[in-house]
C-alpha cells in the first residue's frame, strides 16, 4: 500500500495542484484573487452625492467639491497584487511542471499501475522527464505573450495542465482502455483551448473542426478496441503482442485455417483408425509429423474426467468425445500436439484458460483502426487535412503545444507498445504513410505564404521522416540504430519548433496602409512577407530565423542536418533505397520554401517594412539558447548520441 502511494505521487501531485489553482483562480468567495479584486473595487468606488439646485448653481462652495483621487491603501494593494492574473497562474503552472519533472525522475519504478493499465519503466521515466521540462519552456514562451495579446482567460492554465496530464498518461499507457482515456483527455483540453476566444471566427472554426474530426478519430479507436476485445477478450498490449507472435507464424496460420488435425470434427476418425492400425506410419502420415518412434501400446488419450478413455483393439475403436475437448497424444516426454519445433498454440491468460484462436479478420481490422487513430494524431498524410485549419485558427501558444507534445507521446507509445503489434500484423505497411507524408510535406508548403500553414505542412514531412525507423524495424528487424536516429531527430525537431514558435509569438509591428508612420501591433509575424528587410530592422532576429530554417531544412551548420543524416544512414543500412530517395526529394523541395524565408529577409527591399517590437522577456533567452544549442550540437554531439542510444535500448 505504501509503495502504491509512492509510485502514484506524480499523478496525485498534479491533480492536487490543479485543484489548488482552480480554487485560487475561480469565482468562489474564498479565492484570494477574487478577494483582492473585491477589495480593489470597494476602494475604487466613488460615491457622488446629489447636489441641491441652489448649490449646484454655485460650484465655488468647497464642500461640494468631489475628489476622484484613489486612496493610498488602494494604490498599495494594486501594486502588491498580480497585475495580470492569467500570466500569474501561468507562473504557478511553470512551477508545477518543474516539480513534476523532479517527482517523475526520483519516483521508484513499478512494473504495473492501476491493475496493469499503466506502466512506468526506465524508458517511460526518461521520456516523461523530458516532456515536463519541455512543457516548462512552452509555458515560458507564452508567459509574456499573454500580456501582450491581452489574454485574460483563467481557464487557459487549467486546460494546459489537463492537457499535459493526458500526455503524461498516454506515455504510461500499457492498455487499450488507458490509451483511449488519455487521448480523450487531450482532445477535450484542446477543443476548449481553441474556443476560449469565442469572439474570433477563426478560433471557433478551429475548435469545431478539431472537435468533429477528433470525435471521428475516437470512434475509429473505439471500434478497433471493440473488435479486438470481441475476438480475444484482451486489452492488455503485452498479451496481445504474445498472441500475434504465435498467430502470425506460417505454420500457425495453416493451423488456424482448419488444415490440421486440431479440428476434431472431421479428422478424429482418421486419427483413431490410424491409432488402431498395426503400423505407426499411418498415424504419422495423418498427423504430419516426421517421426516413427511411436508405439501403439504407449498411446494415451486424455478426455474428460469422468469418461472412459479408450478401448484399443486391432479392428475396433470405442471413443467418447465432447464437442469442445482437445485430443492429446502423449508419450512420456513427447507431445504430439506440437506441430513445429518451437511453436506452441496455447495462450494462458489470468485464469490459465487454454485458448484456441482462429484466424479472424476482426483482429487485423481492429489493429488497423487503432493505427489510423494514432496516425491521425500525428497529422500524417493522408490524415493531415484537419491540422491546417486548427493550427491556423488556434492561438500560437496552443499551436506550439498541440504540434509537439502529442506527437512526442504518440511516437513513444508506438515505439514502446504498439509498434510490435503493427509489425506483427501488417509488416512494412507503415512505409506507405511514411512515403506519402514525405511527398505531401515537400510539395504542399511550396504554395503557402502564411507561417502557420507553412509550418503545418512542413511538419507532415518531418513526421514522415520520424516514421522511417518504424518502417525499417518492420522490414529488416533491426531496431537499435534506427530508434537511436529517431530520438536524435525528434529532439532536434522539437527544439527547433520551440524556438520558431517563440519568434512567432514575439510582438511585431506591421506598417499599415494609412502611412509609413502608422503600424499595426501584432502578436507576431503572420506572413512570410512580414519579414521583408528584416536584416535592416532586426538583425538578431534574422540570424535566429536563419539558424532555424537551416535546421528544419536539414542543412549545415544547424544540427537538424545530423538528425536527417542519422535517419538516412539507418535507411541505407536496411536497404530501403526507395524510401531514402523519397526523403532526399522531400528534403530538396523543403529547402526551397525554407530558404525562401531568408531570401525575403535579405534580398527583397520595399519602401516600408515591419520590425519586431522591443520585448524584454524570457522568450529572448529561449531563442538565444535554443539557436546556440542547434549550432553547437553539430560539433559536439557525444552527449546526445549517448542519450538517444540509451533511449533506443530502453524502448
N, C-alpha and C positions, 0 to 999 in steps of 0.2 A: 504493500500500500504506500509506504514511504517512497519507494522507487518510482511508482506511478506518478506521485505528486511532483517529484523532482523532474522527471522527463517531460511532463506537461507544463513546466514552468514558463517557457517562452510563449506558448499559446495563451496560457492563463494571464500572463503579464500584459499582452497586447489587448486582450479583452477587457481587463481591468482599466487599462489606460483609456480605452475607448469610452468606457462608462464614465470615468472621471472627466474627460474632455466634453462629453455630452452634458454632464452636469454643469461644467464650467461655462459653456457657451450657449446653453439652451435658454429658453424663455421662462424657466421656473423662478419662483420667488426667492429661492435660496442661492441663486447663482451669483458669485462675486462680481462678474462682469455686469450683470443686469442691475445689481445693487449700486455699483459705481455709476452707471448711466442714469439711474433714477436719482441719485444724489446730485449729479450734474444738472439734470433737468430741473430739480427743485430750486437749486441755487441760481439757475439761469433765468427762471421765470420772473418777469417784471409785471407787477400789478399796476394798472393805470386806473386811478380813481377819477370818476367823472367830475367835471368842474361845473360849478353853477354858471348861469348865463352872465351874471354880473362880473364874476371873477374871470370868466373866460374872455370878456372884452378887454381886460387889463392883464396882460401877461407879465407886467412888471412886478407882480406880487411874488416874492421869493418863496412863499410857502407852497405855491403851485408849480414850482419847477420840478420836472420829472427827471430823475437821474437814471441813465441806462448802463452805467458802469458796473461791471460784474464785481462781485465781492472777491476778496483776497483768497478766501478758502476755495472758491470755485477755480481760480487760476492754479492754485497749488494742486488741487485734485486733478485737474485736466492734464497738467504736466506730469503728474506722478503715474497716472493710469495708462493703459495701452491706447495709443492714438489710432491704431488700425487693428481691430480685433481679429480679422481673418488672418493677417500675417502673424499676429501674436499667437494664435492657435497653431499656425504652421510651424512656429519655432518650437512649440511643445511637441509637435509631431516629429520633428527632426531629432529631438532628444529621445523620444520613444524608439525611433529606428536605430539609433546608436546603442541604446540599452538592449534592444532585441538582438542586434548583431553579437554583442558580448554574451548574452544568455545562450544563444544558439551555439556559439563556439565552445563555451565551457560546460554546456549541459552534457551529461554522460549519454553515450549511445544506448539505444534499445532496439532490439530487432523488430518488434511489432508494437503498435499502439492502437487502442480502440478496437481490440479484437481482430487485429490484422488489417484494418482499413488504411493505416498509415505506417510508414517505415522510416526510421531515421538511422542511417548508417554513415560511414565516413564521407561518401560522395554527396549525400543529401546535406550533411553539415557544412561542407565546404561551399556548396552552391548557395545554400541559404544565407551564409555569412556574406558572400559576395552580393547577393540580391539586396539585403538590408543595407549594406554600405552604399550600393549604387542608388538605392532609393533616397538616401540622405542627400546625395548630390542633386537628384531630381527635385527634391523639395527646396534645396538651397537656390537653384536656378529660378524657381517660381516665387521665392520669398519676396524679393523686391518687385517682381513683375506684378504681383497682386496689388501693390500700392500704386504703381504707375498706370495700371489698367483699370483701377477703380473696382477691383473685385472685393465685395463686401459679404460674400456668402459664407456663413459659418459652416455650412454643410460640406464645403469643399474639403476641409481637413478630415472630417469623419469618413467621407466616402473614399478618400485616398487611402486611409488606414484600412478600411474594409477591403479595398481592392488589394492592398499588399498582403492582407491576411489570406485572401483567396489564392494569390500567387504562392504564398508560403505553404498552404495546404496542398496545392497541386503538385509541388515538387516532392512532397512527402507521400503522395497518394500511392498506395500499393493495391488498390481495389477499384473496380469499375464504379462502384457506388460513390466512393470518395472522389473519384475523378469527376463525376457529374456534379456533385455538390460544390466542389471548388471552382469549377468553370462557371456555374451559375452565380456564385458569389461575385466573381469578377464581372460577369455580364451585367448584373444588377447595378453594380457600382458605376460602371462606365456609362450605362444609359442615363443614370441620374446626373452624372458629371457633365455629360454632353448637353443636358437640358436645363442646367441651372439658370442660365441667362435666357429665360423664356421670351424675352423681347427681341431676340435675334432669330430671324428666319433660318439662317444657316445652321445655328445650333439645334433648333428644333428638327430640321431636316436630318441632321447627323444623328440625333437621338432616335428618331423614328426608324430610320434605315437600320441602325445598329440593333434596335430592339426587335424589329421584324426578322431580320436576317439571322441574328443570333438565336432567335426562337426556332427558326428553321434548322440551324445547326444543332441546337439542343434536341430537336425532335429526331434528327438522324442519329445522334448519340444514344438517345433513349431506345430507339428502335433497335440499334445494334446490340445494346446491352440486353434488351429483352429477348432477342433471338438467341444470343449465346446462353443466357440463363435458361431459356426454354429447352434448349437442346442438351445442355450439360448439367444444369443446376449449379454452376460455378460462376463466381465473380472475382475470385482471387487471381491476380495476374500471374503469380508464380505457378499456381496449379494449372492454369490454362496453358502456360508455356510448356510444362511437362506433358500435358495432354497432346499438344500439337507436335511435340517432339516424337511421340510414338506414332501418331496417326499419319504423319507426312512421309514416313518411310515407304519405300516402294513395295516391300512385302506386306506391310500392314495395310496398304491401300488395296492390295489384292484380297486380303482377309475381309476388309470391311465391305467390299463389293459383293461378297457372298460366294466367292470361288473356292473356299476351303471347307474343310470338314468341321469347322466350328459351328456351322449351322446344322442343328440336329434334325431339322425337319425332313431333309432329303437324303442325307449321307449316312444316317445312323445304320440303316440296314446293310449298306455296303461294308461299313466298319465291322459290324457283328459277323457278317458272313466271312470276312477275311480273318477275323479273330478265331472263328470256329474251324477254319480250314487247316489242313495238315502242314502247310508251309508258311513261313514268315514273310516270303516275298510278296504275297498278295496283300498282306497288311501294310507293308512298307510302300507298296505301289499306291494304295489308296491314300495313305497319309502324306505321301510326297516327301518322305524323309530318307536320306541315303544312309541307312544303317540296316544291318542284317543280324544284329545281336539280340533280337527279341525272342524270347522263349514263350511259347503259348501258355505253359504252366505257371509263368511268373507274371501274368497279366492280372491286374486288379482294377476293377471298375467301381468307382465310388459314385453312389447315387444318393438318395435321400436317407435320412437317419433310420427310419422305421421300415424300410423296404428291403426285400431280399435282393442281394446284389446280382447274381447271375448264375445260371446253371449251364456249364460248358460241356457239351458232348460233341462228337465228331460231326454229326449232321443236323443237330437241332440246338437252337439258342432260345432261351427264355429270358426276357428282359422287361423290367418295369421302369418306364421313363416318365417324367413330368415334362411339361412343355418348356419350362424356363430353366431347366437344370443343365449343368455343364458335364460333358463326358470327359473324364481324365484317365488316361492310360499311364500307370505308374510302374516303374521298375527301379527299385531301391533308390538310386541317385539320379535317375534319368527321368525327365518329364517330357513325354511326347507332345505335350501341348506347346512346347517351344518350337515354333515353325522356322526360326532362324537362329543363328548362333547367339547373338547378344540382345535379342529383342523380346520383350515381354509385353503381351497385350493385356495389361492389367493396371488399373489405377486405384490406389487406396486413398479414400478421402477421410473425412472426420470420423466416421463410424466404421472405417475399414470395410467398406462395401465394394464388392467386385463389380466394376462397370465395364460392360462390353459395348464399345462405342461403334456405331455405324456411321459411315461417311454420309454427311448431310450438308447440303448447301447452306443451311442456316448458320453454321459456324463461320463459314467463309464470308457470307454476306454480312453477318454481324461485325466481324473484324473490319471488313471494307467500309462499312458505315461509320464505325468509330474512327477509323483512319481519316475518312473525309472530314469528320467534325474537327479533328485535331489540325488537319491541313488548312481548314477554313480559318482557324485561329491564327495560323502563321501567315495568312493572306498570300498563299501560293497560287500560281496560275494553274487551272482556270478558275480558282475560287477567290480571286482577289478584288473583284469589282466593287464590293461593298466598302472597301477601305478608302477609296478615293474621296467619296463624299463625307465619310466620317472624319478622316484626317483633315479635310478642308474646312469643315464646319466647326469642329471642336476647338476649344482653347489650345494654345500652343503647349501649355504645361500638361494638359490632358493628353495631347497627341504624343508628347515625349514619353509619357508613362505607358500608353497603350501600344506604342510602336516598338517598345523594347522589353519591358518586364514580362508580358505574357509569352512572348516568343522565347525568352530565356527559359521560362518554366516549361513550355510545351516541348522544346528541344531536349531539355534534361529528362523529362518524363519519357519521351520517345527513346532516348538513348539508354535509359536505366531499366525500363519495364516493357514498353510497347514495341520497341524495335525487334527483339527476338520473335515476338508473336507475328508481326507483319512479315518478317523474313521467312518464317516457317510456313506461312500461308501463301504469300504472293511472291516471294523471292525478290527479284530486282524490279518489281513494278514501280518502285519509288523513282526509278530512272526517268519515267515519263514525266512526273511532276517536276523533277529537278531540271530536266532539259527544257520543258515548256516555260518554266519560270525564268530560266536564263534568257530565252528568246524574248519573252514579254518584257523583262526588265531591261533589255538592251534597246528595244525598238520604241515602246510607248513613251518613255521620257523625252525622246527627241522633239516631240511636238509640244512640250509643256513650257510655260513661261512663269508659272506660279511656283514658289519654293515648296509649298506643302505637297502639291501634286507631283512635283519632280522627285521629292524625297520618297514619296509613297511608291511610285513605280520603280524607282531605283532599289527600294527595299525588297521588292519582289525578286529582282535579280540576285540580291545578296542572300535571300532565303534559298534560292536555287543553289547557290554556292554552298550554303550550310547544309543542304540535303545531300551533297555529294558523298560525304563519308558514310551515310546510311546506305546509299546505293553501292558503295564499294564493299562494305562488310557483307551485304546481301549477295553480291556477285562472287567475291573471292574468299570470304570467310575471315579475312584479317581485319581486326578491329583496333589494334594498338596504335599504329601510326596514323590511321585515318581519324580516329577520335581525338588524338592529340592535335592534329591540324584543325579539327572542328573547334575545339575550345580556344585555341590561339586566335583563329579568325573571328570567333564570336566576341572575344574580349576586345579586339581592335574595333570591331564594328559598333559595339555598344558605347565604347569610349568616344568614338568619333561622332556618333549620333547625339550623345550628351552635349558635346561642345557645339555642334551645329545648332541644336535647338536652344542652347543658351544664347547664341548670337541672334537667332530669330526672335527671341523674347526680349532682346535689348531694344530700348526705345529708339525710334528712328524718325527723323524729320524729313518729310517728303514735300517738295515745293508744290504749291497749288497753282491753279490756272489764273488766279487773280493777280499774281505778280510774283517776281522773284524774291521779294522780301517776305512773302506770306508762306507759311509752312503748315502742313498737317502733322500733328504729333501722333505717330502710330506706335503700336506695341512692338513693332519690329518690321524689317523689310518683308514685303509680301510678294513682290515680283523680282525676277532676275534683273530687270531694268532699273530697279531702285538702287542698284549698286554701281550705276554709271559714274565714272570718275571718282571711284572710292579711293584711288591712290592719292587724290588731292585732299580729300576731306578727312579720311580716317585711315592713314597708312597702316596703323597697328591692326585694325580690324581686317584690312585687306590681306595682311600677312597671315592672320589666323584663317581666313577663308581659303587662302592658297594651300595651306597645310591640310586643311580638312578635305578639300576637293581632291587633292592628290591622294590622300589616304582612302577615300571612297572609291576612286578610280583604280586603286591598286598600283600606283606608280611611285617610284622612289623620289625624294628621300623620306617619304612618310612610311609608317610601319604597316599600313594596310597592304603594302607590296609584299611583305613577308607572309601575311595571312593567306593571300591568294597563292603565293609560291608554295606554301606547305600543302594546300589543297591540290594544286596541280601535280605536285610531286607524288602525293599519295595516289592520285588517279592514274598516273603513268605507271606506278609500281604495280597497280592492279589491272593493267592492260585495258583501261577504259579510254581508248583513244578518241572515240566519237564524243564522249562527254567532255573531254579536255578541249576538243575542237570547238564545241558549242560554248564552253566557258571562255575561251580565248576570243571568239567573235563577240560575245556579250561584253567582255572587258574592253574590246576595241570600240564598240558602239557607245558604251558608257563613258569612255574617255572624252567623247565628243561633247556631250551635254555637261559633263563636269568641268571641262576646260573652258566651255563657253562662258561660265560664270566669271572666270579670270579674264577672258577676253573682253567682256563687257566692262569689267572694272578697270582694266589697264588701257585698252585701246580706244573705246568709244568716249567721246568728249562732247557734251552738249553745253549749251549756254547756261543751263541751270542744272543743279543736281542736288540729291539729298545727302544727308550725313547722319551718322549716329549721334544721338544726344549725349551730353555728359551724364554719366551714370556710375556713380560710385557704389559698388555693392560687391558681394561675394561672387557674383557671376563673373566679374573681371578676373578674379583669381582662378576660377574654374577654367576659363578659356585659356589663360596663360599656362597653367599647369598641364591641362589636357594636351595642348599643342606641343609643349615641351616633351611630354612623355611619348607622343606619337613620333617625334623626330629622333629622340634618343634611343627608343626601342629598336630602331633599325641597326644601331651599332652595339647595343648591349642588350642581348635578348636572352641570356642564360637563365635569369630567374623565371621569365615567362615560359620558356621551354620546359623547365623542370616542373612548374606548377601544372601546365597543360598535360604533361605526361603522367603526373600523379592522378589528375582527374580522369584521364583515359583509363588508367589501371583500375581506379575505383568504380568507374561506370561499367 
